[in-house]
Each structure stands twice: as structure tokens, then as C-alpha cells.
Amino acid sequence: MTWLRAFGEVVRSGLTIEETRLEPLLALRTAAGVAIVIGPALWLVSPAFAASAALGAYSAGGATFQRTWRPRKVIALGAGAGLALSTFVGYLAAGRLVTFLPLLAVWAFAAGMAWAVGSTAGIVAATTVGSMLVTITLPTSIGRALEHAGVIALGGVTQAVLILLFPIRRWGAHRDALADALATVADYTRRLRHDPTAPFDPEPLMTARDAAAVTPSQARTRPHVLHGPRGLAERIRPVVAALADPDVGAPAEGPGRDRARELLDAAADVLDAAARSIRRGAPAEVRPGITDVLRVDEEHEVLEGPARQAAERLVELLGEALEIAESGGARGRTPTLSGSAGAQFLVRPTMFRLLPVVVRAVRRELRGDSPVFRHAVRLAAVATLGYLIAARLPLGHGYWAPIASVMVMRPDFHRTYARAVARLAGTLTGVALATGMVRALGPDTHVFGALAVVSAGLSYTLIRTGYAYSQCFTAAYVVFLLGMGGQAWEQTVPERVVLTLLGGALAMLAYVVFPAWETPRLPGRLADWLAVNGRYAAAVLRNYAEPTREHHADMRRALLASREARAAWQEAYDRARQEPVRPRGLTSSEAQEAQEALKRFGRAAMLMESHVPRADSRVVPEAERFAEALEADTAQAAVDVREHRNPDWGRVEEALHAWEGAAGDRSPVLRREAELQKQALEDLATAVSRTPLERDVGSAREEQRVRAAAAAEGDGSGPAHRGG
């Protein structure tokens, strides 16, 4: 992708309205927290204290809107404490560049490394850098600095108290995550009616699992309905795939296919009803006749063999989903799901035990090729450089430039540039609107304080619709706060616009000078996904060779690792498609073909999983040899892909040939699924294998093709290829 085309994508992305559910009650409660701290501080103390209180309450309130599974009040308290600490420490070093610049660099680097823990930690840490830059200009002594830090922390405490006193949809995010997982399986089931090989995105299941991890205190108060249905969605997915697949399930045409479509349609309706029930906490209606459809008649059932086994298993699982839908998640009415009784909840470390986890996560990212480490270096360099440049300009409020840089920078190219564009557009619009109101109303401290609260509420309301639209009211909020503090708008508005433009430009330039492109990392990501997929498939096969509890646990762990590797590949692949970098190692078409091949390989393993035998079932000894060959070949192929060598599947071919020649094959369906895996691996080899000459010419051809497509788009002669 060329730089011009990449920048066009960035502008469209930055100004796009995201389709999401607004939460006005949450915004109202958080804006009330801002009002509660501004009013008394303005009335009893001074506008400067009111500005500090507003900063703490506003930033702590914004932190509670980030995607996190911890209690919101804990996030508010943590954000308030971090803001207060950064303010006090910053004041101690302020006054001389020789002390403040090193502190700013170290603090910004630490804020960048916080992304190793997660996006919420990274965003909250970035706000503490902004707090350090702004509020150190307010105090006049160490005592006053302590007072300002205390007022900022009080803003976080106020937000936490409001969350405690006025809970809105307690466990709502967890309910939504679980309901989304069930709804995703329902949508997948519905698509299987028409496309038996329809793709499935496991991200909602991964999100639901992440939401299911709780601390011991949370486990005591978690609604009973959030305990079991996630496992139900996990078990239904391979069963519906096996039923719909014409190779190992229902026939491609005829009464068997019609019956499979009928069952899949009923399954989708039941899963949707269960999702609605969990999301709302109330019973959900299921269309009449579902019970009749979900009855497998011993005499008149048209499905046979593995398809009938899948149908019987699906009916059993849907019976549990029907109970969930009818109970509405009420305490004492939610059924105990089979396989979940006595299961231990997923443990999330408490805040006090989180420190070792954070240290390990940060230590893993302290390497030169880590995107998080490179982001931290960029953040530290841009914050200090922006502060130095702005201090030399004949403008006041020079901290706006580094704040703009810190708040828009992200570990990847696309989001950094999109947020820079969005922040500039939102700032210009918000400043223009607020300036017009300031000129019309004249100087009035209390009116400006009220308008600041209203702007904060609107910013919270739009925080999930797009950064540009939320930033518009954030800019207005800052203008009103400055007006409340007695700053003349003629000075502050032009300064904020110019310095925001400077900060955004520095953030963009930093990624050009010191990037962390995902394009060169694609072969490594693909190799990781291939290796864990091979381990997952081998673990499934070992359950056929020796169905034990230990092998079943190994299969589950391998499945989770496979999903994580696939998510890492998908994230890297999506980012690479948006980067203005020449393909290295894998062209966009090769990456796409390899991705599809690995998806088919994983799908074949999932079909195997749907028929995993119970402990008392007969074993398939041939499966163990094929599992060993599969695991060995995929591990070696991962090394080959990473080092740009052609993979080889000699052991897999030999094991499958021996399986085909074995006397008395007791599992032809399993062998057929093994053949599907071998075919997928051959397609993967075709996608990534090239001759030495092709390795030299391939990247040049890809770059030439992307340029031609971009030129065609520019003159309107044809659609551009979305390469990467």
C-alpha cells in the first residue's frame, strides 16, 4: 500500500462513526462526578483548585469507559491515584529542564510499557503523563502541590463512590460478552444452513473467556447464569459444524440435508433466545414448535451414522440452552450445566497480586523488536521533544503539544495516524463551538463551570462512537475550564489549535522515524499459528488413540493456544494490510492463501473434536502414529516458514498411507478428516513455497501490482487492490 493510499484510509478511519450502543446513564453518572467536585472547589476554594478537581474527576471517569473486566470503581480509584502521583512528582522536578525532562522521559516510557499489560492500562497511563504536564503549572509550593494532588485523587474517589452508590447494569459487560458469544455461535449455525464450510470468528468466545476470569471476591457475587453457558457455546460450535459438513455429517442433498438445515435453524433460534435471556436477565421466548423439531425419533429419523450422532448430541446441548432461555438467569433457576458442576472458576489476580504479573509482562516486552517497547521509546522521545519545542515557541500553554502527542500515540501505525487526524478535526470543531459560546456569554466563572460539566457529559456519551466526536467535546471542556480559570480565549484558542497540530505532526513523524511494522513479522506469526494448530490437531487425535482425562485437558489447552495464535496472526495481518510497506517474506496474496489453508486445517481438527470418544469407547491406534507425524511435521514446517524455506509433509504422508493400508479400519470418518488436514497442509505449502528466483521477483511484482491498482483507483478506471 502506498503512503498516499494509506493516509486516505487513515483519514476515513479517523472520521468514521462507529456503530455501538450508547450508554447515556453511565455518561450522566460520570458527568455528575465531575460536577460534584467542580462545584464545591469553585465555591469554597479557587478556580485553580476547581481545575485540578475537574482533571481528576474527568480522567478517572473516562478510564471507567475503557474495556476492562475489573470493577469500575477500582479503575476509577487507580486512575485518580496515578494522576495524583504524577502531579506531585512532576511538581517536585518542575522549574528546571535538567530535572523535569529526564522525569518526563522516564514517566512517558513507563506509560508506553504499560501497554504490555493491556490497552486499558496503556490509556490510563498516558493520561497520567498529561496530568504531569498540565497541573505542575498550578501549585506554588510543595504544600500546595500536595493539596492539588489530593484534590485530583478526590476526583477519582468521587467517581468510585458514585459507581458504588448508583450501580448501572452490574455485571453488564460480562453479560454482554457471554451473550455475544452465544449470538456469534447462533449466527455461525444459521450460516451453516447455506454454506457448510462457513468461517467462524473465535474472538467472541475468547472475549467471553476473558470476561469469565474473576477474583475470589467477584466469584462470590457473580450472577449464577454467568457460570456455565460459555462452555455450552464452546461445545455446540464443533457439533453444528460436524452436522453441516457434507464430508463427515449430513449428505449434501436429499432428506438428510433438509433435516440438518431444520435442526440448524432451530439451534440458531434457541441460542439467540439464550443470548437475549442472559443479556437482559429475563426469560426469553422461543418460537413455537422448537421442541418438536428437536426430537430425534428412533424410527423416523432420516439422519444416519455420524450425522445422527451429531444430531443427538446437538439436541442434548440445546436442551440446556432452552433451560437457560426459560429461566432468565434468575438466582436459583439457572440450570446446572453438565460438565460444569464443581468446575473451578477462572482466576484473575487481585490488584494487590497484580504487580508480579505486570513485571513479567513488561519484562517480556523489553526487547528491540517488540512493538510495545518501540512504542514506549517513541512516546518518551516525542513527549520530551514536544515539550522542548513548545517551550521555545512564543506561545503560552506549551504543554498542549506533548499532551496531543501522548494521547494519540498507539503501538501501531494505523491507530496512531487515525487518532491524530481525529484529534485535530475534533479539536478544531470543539474549539470553534466553545469559543463562540465564550464570546457570546462573556466572562462568568460559574457559567463556564456548568458548561464544562455539560461538555464532559457529551464527551462521555460519544466516547464509543469515534475518537473525533468525543474529542470535539473534550476540546470544548478544556476551553470552558480555561475560561473558568480566567484565561482569555483570544490567547488560549489559537495556541491550542497550533500546538495540537504540532503534537499530532510529531506523533506521526515518530512512527516514520522509528516504526514497528507488522509486515516483516507476518512469516513469524504464521509459523506460530501453524505450530500450535499442529499441537491442537495432535491432541485431538490422541483422544481417539487413548481417551483419557489428561488427553482431554491437553486438547483444551491446545485449543486455547490455537485461538490466541490465530488472533495474533489476524491482528498482525490486518495491521500489515494498512501499512505503507513493501511486502517482505509473504505477499498479500500468499498471506491470504496461507490463512485460508490454516483455517481449513483447524476446522478439520474441530470436526474431529466433535466426535471425540468417551473413556469407555474403543480406541483407534492409527490415530497415535498420525498425531506424532502431524505434530513433528508442523513443528518443523513452522521453522521452515520462519526461515523462508519450503515446508515438507513427508511424515504425514507416510502415516496417512499406513493408516489407509491398515486392516479393518474402525474409523473411516476420522481418516477422512485426517485426509482433509493433509490437503489443507498441502495448500499451505503451495501458498508459501517459492523457488529462489520467485523469492527475488515476488516482492517486486507485488509492489508493482499495488502501484498499478492505486493508479487505477486514482483515475477511476478500476477498483484498487487492498494489499499490504
C-alpha positions in Angstrom: 0.0 0.0 0.0 1.4 3.4 -0.9 1.7 6.2 1.6 -0.9 8.3 -0.2 -3.5 5.5 -0.1 -2.6 4.6 3.5 -3.2 8.2 4.5 -6.5 8.2 2.8 -7.5 5.1 4.7 -6.3 6.8 7.9 -8.5 9.8 7.3 -11.6 7.7 6.6 -11.0 5.6 9.7 -10.3 8.6 12.0 -13.6 10.3 11.0 -15.8 7.2 10.9 -18.7 6.9 13.2 -18.5 3.5 15.0 -21.7 1.6 15.3 -22.0 0.9 19.0 -24.5 1.1 21.8 -24.7 4.5 23.6 -24.9 4.4 27.4 -26.4 7.8 28.4 -27.0 6.7 32.0 -23.3 5.9 32.5 -22.4 9.2 30.9 -24.8 11.1 33.2 -23.4 9.4 36.3 -19.8 10.2 35.4 -20.6 13.8 34.4 -22.3 14.1 37.8 -19.0 13.1 39.4 -17.3 15.9 37.6 -19.9 18.4 38.7 -19.7 17.2 42.3 -16.0 18.1 42.6 -16.1 21.2 40.4 -18.9 23.0 42.3 -17.6 22.9 45.9 -14.0 23.5 44.8 -15.1 26.6 42.8 -17.3 27.8 45.6 -15.1 27.2 48.6 -11.5 27.5 47.3 -10.5 28.8 43.9 -10.8 28.2 40.1 -7.3 26.7 40.1 -8.4 24.0 42.6 -11.6 23.5 40.7 -9.5 22.9 37.5 -7.4 20.2 39.4 -10.5 18.6 40.7 -12.1 18.6 37.3 -9.0 17.0 35.8 -9.0 14.2 38.3 -12.7 13.5 38.0 -12.8 13.8 34.3 -9.8 11.5 33.6 -10.9 8.9 36.2 -14.4 8.9 34.7 -13.0 8.4 31.2 -10.9 5.5 32.5 -14.1 3.7 33.6 -15.3 3.6 30.0 -12.4 1.5 28.8 -12.9 -2.2 28.0 -12.0 -4.0 31.2 -13.4 -6.7 33.4 -12.3 -5.4 36.7 -14.8 -3.4 38.8 -15.2 0.1 37.5 -14.7 1.7 40.9 -11.3 0.0 41.2 -10.4 1.5 37.8 -11.5 5.0 39.0 -9.5 4.8 42.2 -6.4 3.6 40.3 -6.7 6.3 37.7 -7.2 9.0 40.4 -4.2 7.7 42.4 -2.0 7.6 39.3 -3.0 11.2 38.3 -2.3 12.5 41.8 1.1 10.8 42.0 2.2 12.1 38.6 1.1 15.6 39.5 3.1 15.7 42.8 6.2 14.0 41.4 6.1 16.3 38.4 5.9 19.4 40.6 9.0 18.3 42.6 11.0 18.2 39.4 9.4 21.2 37.7 11.2 24.5 37.3 14.4 23.3 35.7 14.6 21.4 32.4 17.6 19.4 33.7 15.4 17.7 36.3 12.0 17.8 34.6 12.9 16.5 31.2 14.5 13.2 32.5 11.5 12.6 34.7 9.1 13.3 31.8 11.1 10.9 29.6 11.1 8.1 32.2 7.4 8.6 33.0 6.4 8.6 29.4 8.5 5.4 28.7 6.8 3.7 31.7 3.4 4.7 30.3 4.3 3.2 27.0 5.4 0.0 28.5 2.0 -0.2 30.3 0.6 -1.4 27.0 2.3 -4.7 27.8 -0.5 -5.2 30.4 -3.3 -4.2 28.1 -4.9 -1.3 26.3 -6.8 0.0 29.4 -3.5 0.2 31.4 -1.8 1.9 28.5 -4.5 4.5 28.0 -4.8 5.3 31.7 -1.0 5.6 32.0 -1.0 8.1 29.1 -3.4 10.3 31.0 -1.0 10.5 33.9 1.6 11.9 31.6 -0.9 14.6 30.5 -1.7 15.3 34.2 2.0 15.8 34.9 2.3 18.3 32.1 -0.7 20.4 32.9 -1.1 20.5 36.7 2.5 21.3 37.6 1.8 24.9 36.5 -0.9 25.3 39.1 0.8 24.9 42.6 3.2 27.4 44.0 4.7 25.3 46.8 5.2 21.7 47.9 2.3 22.1 50.3 0.1 23.4 47.6 1.2 20.6 45.3 0.1 18.1 47.9 -3.2 19.8 48.1 -3.7 19.7 44.3 -2.7 16.0 44.2 -5.2 15.3 47.0 -7.9 17.1 45.1 -7.1 15.2 41.9 -7.3 11.9 43.9 -10.6 13.1 45.4 -12.0 13.2 41.8 -11.2 9.5 41.4 -12.7 8.7 44.8 -15.9 10.6 43.9 -16.3 8.6 40.7 -15.7 5.4 42.6 -18.3 6.3 45.3 -20.9 7.1 42.6 -20.3 3.8 41.0 -20.8 2.1 44.3 -24.0 4.0 45.2 -25.6 4.0 41.8 -24.6 0.8 40.0 -25.9 0.7 36.4 -26.1 -2.8 34.9 -23.9 -4.6 37.4 -22.0 -7.3 35.5 -23.4 -5.8 32.4 -20.2 -6.0 30.4 -19.8 -9.6 31.5 -23.4 -10.4 30.4 -22.8 -8.8 27.1 -19.6 -10.7 26.5 -21.3 -14.0 27.2 -24.4 -13.1 25.2 -22.2 -12.1 22.3 -20.5 -15.5 22.3 -23.8 -17.3 22.2 -25.2 -14.9 19.5 -22.0 -15.5 17.4 -22.5 -19.3 17.6 -26.1 -18.7 16.6 -25.1 -16.7 13.6 -22.5 -19.3 12.6 -25.1 -22.0 12.9 -27.5 -20.1 10.7 -24.8 -19.5 8.0 -24.0 -23.2 8.0 -27.5 -23.9 6.6 -26.4 -22.5 3.3 -22.6 -22.8 3.5 -21.4 -25.9 5.2 -17.8 -24.6 5.3 -18.7 -21.1 6.6 -15.9 -19.4 8.5 -16.1 -18.8 12.2 -14.5 -15.9 14.2 -13.5 -17.2 17.6 -12.9 -13.7 19.1 -16.3 -13.5 20.9 -15.5 -16.8 22.6 -12.1 -15.6 23.6 -13.6 -12.4 24.9 -16.2 -14.4 26.9 -13.4 -16.5 28.4 -11.5 -13.4 29.4 -14.7 -11.9 31.0 -15.2 -15.2 32.9 -11.9 -14.8 34.8 -12.8 -13.2 38.2 -11.1 -12.6 41.5 -12.3 -14.7 44.5 -14.4 -11.7 45.8 -16.0 -11.3 42.4 -16.8 -15.0 42.3 -18.9 -14.7 45.4 -21.1 -12.0 43.9 -21.2 -13.1 40.2 -24.7 -13.9 38.9 -25.2 -17.7 38.7 -26.1 -17.5 35.0 -22.6 -16.4 34.1 -21.0 -19.7 35.3 -21.9 -22.2 32.7 -23.2 -21.1 29.3 -19.8 -20.1 27.9 -18.8 -23.8 28.0 -22.1 -24.6 26.3 -21.3 -22.3 23.4 -17.9 -23.9 23.1 -19.4 -27.4 22.9 -22.1 -26.6 20.5 -19.8 -25.0 17.9 -18.0 -28.2 16.7 -21.2 -30.2 16.8 -23.1 -27.9 14.4 -20.1 -27.8 12.2 -19.9 -31.6 12.1 -23.6 -31.9 11.4 -23.5 -29.5 8.5 -20.3 -30.8 6.9 -21.1 -33.0 3.8 -17.9 -35.0 4.2 -18.4 -36.2 7.7 -22.0 -35.2 8.5 -25.3 -34.8 6.7 -25.4 -35.7 3.0 -25.0 -32.8 0.5 -28.5 -33.2 -0.9 -31.8 -35.0 -0.1 -33.9 -35.5 3.0 -30.8 -35.7 5.3 -29.7 -32.3 4.2 -33.2 -30.9 4.7 -33.3 -32.4 8.2 -29.9 -30.9 9.1 -31.0 -27.5 7.9 -34.1 -27.8 10.1 -32.0 -28.7 13.1 -29.5 -25.9 12.5 -32.3 -23.3 12.1 -33.8 -24.4 15.4 -30.4 -24.4 17.1 -29.8 -20.8 16.0 -33.2 -19.7 17.4 -32.5 -21.4 20.8 -29.1 -19.9 21.0 -30.4 -16.4 20.2 -33.1 -16.8 22.9 -30.4 -17.8 25.4 -28.3 -14.8 24.5 -31.3 -12.4 24.9 -32.1 -14.0 28.3 -28.5 -13.6 29.6 -28.2 -10.0 28.3 -31.5 -8.9 29.8 -31.6 -11.1 32.9 -35.2 -12.1 32.0 -36.8 -15.1 30.4 -36.8 -15.1 26.5 -39.4 -16.6 24.3 -38.6 -19.3 21.8 -40.8 -19.7 18.7 -43.5 -22.4 18.9 -42.6 -25.8 17.5 -38.9 -25.8 18.5 -39.4 -28.7 20.9 -40.9 -30.8 18.1 -38.0 -30.1 15.8 -35.5 -31.0 18.4 -36.9 -34.5 18.8 -34.8 -37.3 17.3 -37.2 -40.1 16.6 -35.8 -43.6 16.8 -37.9 -44.9 13.9 -38.4 -42.0 11.5 -35.1 -40.1 11.8 -33.6 -39.7 8.4 -30.0 -38.9 9.6 -27.7 -41.9 9.9 -24.2 -42.6 11.2 -22.0 -39.7 12.3 -24.7 -37.2 11.2 -27.2 -38.8 13.6 -24.7 -38.9 16.4 -24.1 -35.2 15.9 -27.8 -34.5 15.8 -28.4 -36.4 19.1 -25.5 -34.5 20.7 -26.9 -31.2 19.5 -30.3 -31.9 20.8 -28.8 -32.7 24.2 -26.9 -29.5 24.3 -29.8 -27.4 23.1 -31.9 -28.7 25.9 -29.5 -27.0 28.3 -29.7 -23.8 26.2 -33.6 -23.9 26.4 -33.5 -24.1 30.2 -31.2 -21.0 30.2 -33.6 -19.1 28.0 -36.7 -20.1 30.0 -35.1 -19.3 33.4 -34.0 -15.8 32.5 -30.9 -16.2 34.6 -32.8 -15.8 37.9 -30.9 -16.9 41.0 -31.8 -20.4 41.9 -33.4 -21.1 38.5 -30.5 -21.3 36.2 -29.8 -25.0 35.4 -26.5 -26.6 36.4 -24.9 -27.4 33.1 -23.4 -30.9 32.6 -19.7 -30.8 32.8 -19.6 -27.6 34.8 -20.6 -28.8 38.2 -17.8 -28.4 40.6 -15.7 -26.7 38.0 -13.3 -24.1 39.5 -13.8 -20.5 38.2 -11.1 -18.9 36.1 -8.9 -16.9 38.5 -8.0 -13.3 37.9 -5.3 -11.8 40.2 -6.4 -9.2 42.7 -5.0 -5.7 42.4 -2.5 -6.4 45.2 -1.3 -9.6 43.5 -1.2 -8.0 40.1 2.3 -6.5 40.5 4.3 -9.7 39.7 2.0 -10.3 36.7 2.8 -6.7 35.4 6.5 -7.2 36.0 6.6 -10.4 34.0 4.5 -8.8 31.2 6.8 -5.8 30.9 9.9 -7.9 31.1 8.7 -10.0 28.1 8.4 -6.8 26.0 11.8 -5.4 26.9 13.4 -6.3 23.5 14.2 -4.3 20.5 11.7 -5.9 18.1 8.7 -5.6 20.5 6.0 -3.1 19.3 5.3 -2.2 22.9 9.0 -1.4 23.6 9.3 0.7 20.4 6.0 2.5 21.3 7.5 3.4 24.7 10.7 4.7 23.1 8.6 6.8 20.7 6.4 8.1 23.5 9.3 9.2 25.6 11.1 10.9 22.7 8.1 12.7 21.4 6.9 13.9 24.9 10.3 15.4 25.7 10.9 16.8 22.2 7.4 18.3 22.0 7.9 19.9 25.4 11.2 21.5 24.3 9.9 22.8 21.0 6.7 24.2 22.5 8.7 25.9 25.3 10.8 27.7 22.7 7.7 29.0 20.8 6.2 32.4 21.5 3.0 30.7 22.8 1.6 30.0 26.2 0.4 26.6 27.4 3.2 24.8 25.6 2.2 21.5 27.3 -0.6 21.1 24.8 1.8 19.9 22.1 3.2 16.9 24.1 -0.2 16.1 25.5 -1.7 15.9 22.0 1.2 13.5 21.0 0.9 11.3 24.1 -2.9 10.9 23.8 -2.9 9.9 20.1 0.0 7.6 20.0 -0.6 3.9 19.9 1.7 0.9 19.3 0.6 0.5 15.7 0.8 2.8 12.7 -2.9 2.9 11.7 -4.4 3.8 15.0 -1.7 6.4 15.7 -2.4 8.2 12.4 -6.2 7.8 12.6 -6.3 9.3 16.1 -4.0 12.2 15.2 -6.4 13.1 12.3 -9.4 12.6 14.6 -7.9 14.7 17.4 -7.1 17.6 15.1 -10.6 17.5 13.5 -12.3 17.2 16.9 -10.2 19.9 18.4 -10.8 22.4 15.7 -14.6 21.8 15.8 -14.8 21.8 19.6 -12.6 24.9 20.0 -14.7 26.8 17.4 -18.0 25.9 19.1 -16.7 26.6 22.6 -15.1 29.9 21.5 -18.4 31.1 20.0 -20.2 30.4 23.3 -17.5 32.1 25.4 -17.7 35.2 23.2 -21.5 35.2 23.4 -21.8 34.7 27.2 -18.9 36.8 28.4 -16.7 36.1 31.5 -18.7 34.2 34.1 -16.9 31.6 36.2 -19.9 29.6 37.3 -21.5 29.5 33.8 -18.2 28.2 32.4 -18.1 25.6 35.1 -21.6 24.4 34.2 -20.7 24.3 30.5 -17.6 22.3 31.3 -19.7 19.7 33.1 -22.2 19.5 30.1 -19.3 19.1 27.7 -17.8 16.3 29.8 -21.2 14.6 29.8 -21.4 14.8 26.0 -17.8 13.6 25.6 -18.6 10.5 27.8 -21.8 9.9 25.8 -20.0 9.8 22.5 -16.8 8.1 23.7 -17.7 4.9 22.0 -18.9 6.4 18.7 -15.5 7.6 17.4 -12.5 9.5 18.8 -13.1 12.6 16.7 -16.6 13.1 18.0 -15.7 12.6 21.7 -12.6 14.8 21.2 -14.8 17.6 20.0 -16.5 18.0 23.4 -13.2 17.3 25.2 -11.7 20.3 23.5 -14.8 22.4 24.4 -14.4 21.1 28.0 -10.8 22.4 28.2 -11.8 25.8 26.7 -14.5 26.2 29.3 -12.2 25.2 32.1 -9.6 27.8 31.0 -12.4 30.3 30.8 -13.4 29.4 34.3 -9.8 30.0 35.4 -9.8 33.4 33.9 -7.8 32.7 30.7 -8.6 34.9 27.8 -10.0 32.9 24.9 -8.1 35.1 22.4 -4.9 33.7 23.8 -5.8 30.1 24.6 -7.8 29.1 21.4 -5.1 29.9 18.7 -2.4 28.4 21.0 -4.4 25.1 21.5 -5.0 24.7 17.7 -1.4 25.4 16.7 0.1 23.2 19.5 -2.4 20.4 18.8 -1.3 20.4 15.2 2.3 20.3 16.3 1.8 17.4 18.7 -0.1 15.4 16.1 2.6 16.0 13.5 5.3 14.9 16.0 3.4 11.7 16.7 3.1 10.9 13.0 6.7 11.7 12.3 7.8 9.5 15.2 6.3 6.4 13.6 8.0 7.1 10.3 11.4 7.6 12.0 11.1 4.6 14.4 8.3 2.3 13.2 7.2 -1.1 14.4 5.8 -2.5 11.1 3.9 -5.8 11.2 4.5 -6.7 7.6 8.0 -8.2 8.2 6.6 -10.1 11.2 3.9 -12.0 9.2 6.0 -15.1 8.5 6.7 -15.5 12.2 3.1 -15.0 13.1 2.1 -17.6 10.5 4.7 -20.0 11.8 3.4 -19.6 15.4 -0.2 -20.3 14.3 0.9 -23.4 12.3 2.9 -24.9 15.2 0.1 -24.5 17.8 -2.5 -25.7 15.2 -0.4 -28.8 14.8 -0.3 -29.4 18.5 -4.1 -28.9 18.8 -4.8 -31.4 16.0 -2.4 -33.9 17.5 -4.0 -33.5 20.9 -7.4 -34.3 19.4 -6.1 -37.4 17.7 -4.5 -38.7 20.9 -8.0 -38.6 22.4 -9.0 -41.2 19.8 -5.9 -43.3 20.4 -6.3 -43.2 24.2 -9.4 -41.3 25.5 -8.3 -40.2 29.0 -8.9 -37.1 31.2 -5.3 -36.0 30.8 -5.5 -36.1 27.0 -8.8 -34.2 27.1 -7.2 -31.5 29.2 -4.3 -31.3 26.8 -6.7 -30.9 23.9 -8.5 -28.0 25.7 -5.2 -26.2 26.4 -4.0 -26.7 22.8 -7.3 -25.3 21.5 -7.0 -22.1 23.6 -3.4 -21.7 22.5 -4.5 -22.1 18.8 -7.1 -19.4 19.2 -4.6 -17.0 20.7 -2.1 -17.6 17.9 -4.9 -17.2 15.3 -5.9 -13.9 17.0 -2.3 -12.7 17.0 -1.9 -13.6 13.3 -5.2 -11.9 12.4 -4.2 -8.7 14.2 -0.8 -8.6 12.6 -2.3 -9.4 9.1 -5.0 -6.6 9.5 -2.3 -4.1 10.5 0.0 -5.2 7.7 -2.7 -4.6 5.1 -2.9 -0.9 6.3 0.8 -0.3 6.3 2.7 1.6 3.5 5.4 -1.0 3.5 6.6 -3.3 0.7 5.8 -6.9 1.4 8.7 -8.9 2.8 8.6 -12.7 3.0 4.9 -13.0 2.3 3.0 -11.1 -0.3 -0.6 -10.2 0.4 -2.0 -12.9 -1.9 0.3 -15.5 -0.3 -0.7 -14.5 3.2 -4.3 -14.7 2.3 -4.0 -18.2 0.8 -1.9 -19.4 3.7 -4.5 -18.0 6.1 -7.3 -19.8 4.4 -5.3 -23.1 4.3 -4.6 -22.9 8.1 -8.3 -22.1 8.8 -9.3 -25.3 6.9 -6.7 -27.3 8.8 -8.0 -26.0 12.1 -11.6 -26.7 11.0 -10.7 -30.3 10.2 -9.3 -30.6 13.8 -12.5 -29.1 15.2 -14.6 -31.7 13.2 -12.5 -34.4 14.8 -13.2 -32.9 18.2 -16.9 -33.1 17.7 -16.7 -36.9 17.7 -14.1 -37.4 20.4 -14.9 -40.7 22.1 -15.7 -41.2 25.7 -13.4 -43.0 28.1 -15.2 -46.3 27.6 -15.2 -46.2 23.8 -13.0 -48.2 21.5 -9.6 -46.8 20.6 -8.1 -46.0 17.2 -4.4 -47.0 17.4 -3.6 -45.5 14.0 -4.5 -42.1 15.3 -1.5 -42.0 17.7 1.0 -42.5 14.8 -0.7 -39.8 12.7 -0.7 -37.5 15.7 3.1 -37.9 16.2 3.7 -37.3 12.5 1.4 -34.3 12.4 3.0 -32.6 15.4 6.6 -33.3 14.2 5.9 -32.1 10.6 4.1 -28.9 11.7 6.8 -28.0 14.2 9.5 -28.4 11.5 7.3 -26.6 9.0 7.0 -23.6 11.4 10.7 -23.3 11.5 10.9 -23.5 7.7 8.2 -20.8 7.2 10.0 -18.6 9.7 13.3 -19.0 7.8 11.7 -18.8 4.3 12.2 -22.4 3.4 9.7 -24.7 1.7 7.8 -26.9 4.2 7.7 -30.7 3.8 5.0 -33.2 4.9 6.8 -36.5 4.4 6.0 -38.0 7.8 2.3 -37.0 7.5 2.0 -38.7 4.1 3.7 -41.8 5.3 1.5 -42.1 8.4 -1.7 -41.5 6.4 -0.6 -44.1 3.8 -0.1 -46.6 6.6 -3.5 -45.8 8.0 -5.2 -46.3 4.7 -3.5 -49.7 4.4 -4.4 -50.9 7.9 -6.6 -53.9 8.0 -10.1 -53.3 9.5 -10.2 -49.6 9.6 -12.5 -48.9 12.5 -12.9 -45.2 12.0 -13.4 -44.2 8.3 -14.8 -40.8 9.3 -11.8 -39.9 11.3 -9.5 -41.0 8.5 -11.4 -38.8 6.1 -10.9 -35.8 8.5 -7.2 -36.6 8.5 -7.2 -36.5 4.7 -8.8 -33.1 4.9 -6.0 -31.9 7.2 -3.3 -33.3 4.8 -5.0 -31.5 1.9 -5.0 -28.2 3.9 -1.3 -28.6 4.7 -0.5 -29.2 1.0 -2.4 -26.0 0.2 -0.4 -24.1 2.8 2.8 -25.4 1.3 1.7 -24.3 -2.1 0.9 -20.8 -0.8 4.3 -20.2 0.9 6.7 -22.3 -1.2 8.7 -20.4 -3.9 11.8 -21.0 -6.0 14.9 -18.8 -5.3 14.1 -16.7 -8.4 10.5 -16.2 -7.2 11.7 -15.1 -3.8 13.6 -12.3 -5.5 10.9 -11.3 -8.0 7.8 -11.9 -5.9 8.0 -8.7 -3.7 8.8 -6.5 -6.8 5.8 -7.9 -8.6 3.6 -7.3 -5.6 4.7 -3.7 -5.2 4.2 -3.1 -9.0 0.7 -4.6 -8.8 -0.3 -2.4 -5.8 1.0 0.7 -7.5 -1.0 -0.1 -10.7 -4.1 -0.7 -8.6 -3.7 2.6 -6.8 -3.2 4.4 -10.1 -6.3 2.8 -11.4 -8.3 3.9 -8.4 -6.9 7.4 -8.8 -8.2 7.8 -12.4 -11.4 5.9 -11.8 -10.6 3.1 -14.2 -11.0 0.3 -11.7 -11.0 -0.8 -8.1 -7.8 -0.8 -6.1 -6.4 -3.9 -4.6 -6.4 -3.9 -0.8 -2.8 -5.1 -0.5 -0.4 -4.9 2.4 
